[in-house]
Amino acid sequence: MAPPSIDYRTLVAWKLKGAPHYIETMEFLGETLAYDSESLMDTIVHRLCCCCEYIQLDFRYETFFSTDLLLPEISAPGQWALETARALEATSYVNPPGGRHIFDADAFQTAGVDLTFLEPALPAYDQNSKQFEAGLSIIDVLMWNDVATVRDMIADYKLTAADRHLSAA
């Protein structure tokens, strides 16, 4: 027997309607999601730009494809980051916390590139539920917090050094 059909969008909308910033967040999402592009990269960049503008964060970017960087053949996961850092003559590379295991910390150190990981604090906030679920999405954070609080939450992070004994190599 098939499970009952659940319209998750309706379920989520019902739960979030009680959020103090529901209306303005839904307006922001409507405008942001209305963007139409055949390019996934363009869509992601557009949404990042819109989100940063909404929460009043400076967002400067350059896509890899808009550069003329020539990288050697990539033979391992995470190597693209090291080779890009080398090509840009970077002395540091910061990655989100996921994927630590794909980076060869020893190779970064040998290349003179400081490899660190950005660890967000993800402070608890009222989600109108019994238990706080950290890291749901920026949409959830925007629904339940004012823009100034969201900016403060984003600024609350630490950089942790790569653990060399867990290198991918």
N, C-alpha and C positions, 0 to 999 in steps of 0.2 A: 504494500500500500504506500503510495506517495505521500510525503509530508505535506501538510497544509501550505498553501501558497501565502507567503507573507510579503507585503509591500514594505520593504525596509525603509524606503524614503518617507512613507507616511508615518511609520513607527518613529523614525528619527525626528521628523518634524513635530510629531505630537510631544515627544519628550522635551524637545528644545523650545517649544512655544513659551514655556515658563521662564526661559533664560532672559535676564534683564536687558541684553543687547541683541535680542533675536531680530527685531525689525531692521535695524541698521546693518546687521551682519548679512541678513538675507538680501537686502538691497545691494550691498557690496558684492555678494556672490552672484546675483543676477547679472550685474554689469560685467563682472569678471568672466563668468562662464559663457557669456554671449559671444565672446571672441571666437572667430572661426578661422582655422588655418589647417592646411593639409600637413603642415610640419609639426611634429611633436615638440621639437626643440623650440620653435617659435611660440607654441602654446604654453610651454612651461615657463619660458622667459617672460611672456606677457603676464602670466598669473603671478610670478614672483614680483615683477614690477608693480602690478596692481596692489598686491598685498603690502609691499613695503611702502608704497605711497599712502595707502589707507592707514597704516600704523605709524607713518611719518618717520621711516627709516631710510637713510641714504642707501641706494643700491646701485653700484657701478659694476658692470660686468663686461666681459669679452668672451665670446664663444670660441672654442678651440677652432671651429671651422672658419672663423673669420680671420684667423692668423695664417701666417705662412711658415709656421713651425714644421720642421721635418724631423721626425722621430725615427730612431732605429726600429728594427723589427721588435715587437713586443712578444715576449715568450712566456710571461707569467702574469697572473692576476696582480693588480696593484703596480706593475712595472710602468704602466702608462703615466701614473702620477709622478714617479721618480724621473722618468725621461722628460716629461713636460717641465718639471721643476728645473732640471738641468738645462734644457733648451732656453728657459726664461732666466737662467742664472739666479734662480731663487735660492735663498739660504734657509727657508723654512717651508713646510707644507703642513696645512691643518686639514684634517678630515673629520667628518662626523664620526660618532662612536662606533657605528656598525662597520663591519668588515675589517676589523683590526687584523684578523688572521690572514688577510690576503697581502699584507705589506711586509716586505723584508726590511726590518728596521736596521739590520747590519749594512745592507746596501745603501740605505739613505745616509747612514753615518759615514760610510766610506766616501760617499759623494759630497759630503759636507752639507747635507740638507737635514735640518732639524725636523723630524717627524713627530707631530703631536696630534692629539684627538680632542675635539671640542665636546665636553661633557656638560649638557644643559642641566641646571638644577631641578627643573620641572617641579616648582613648588605647588602644593595642594591649593585648590580653590573650590568654591562651592559649585558642584555639578548637579545639585538637587537629586542626589542619590545617596544610598547608605554608605557606599565605599568609593573613595576617590580612585579614578583610573588615570594614571599619569601617561602623558605622551599620546593622547588620542589623536589630536590634529590641531592645527592652527585655527580651524573653524570652531572647534569646541572652545578653545581659549577665548576667541573673539566673542562668542555667544555669552560667556559668563563673566567677562572682565571688560573694563573700559580700556580705551586705547593706551592711556598712560601706564596703566598696570601691565598691559601686554608688553609694552616697550621695556619696562623694568624686568619683567620675567625673561625676556629674550636676552637682556644684558647680564642675567645671572647665570654664569657658566664658569667652568674652569678648563684650562688646557692641561691635559695629562700627557706625559712623555710615552713614547712607544716602549713597550716591554721587549727588550732585545732578545730575551731567551724564548720568546714566542714567535720569532720571525718565521715567515713563510718559507724561507729557503731550506 
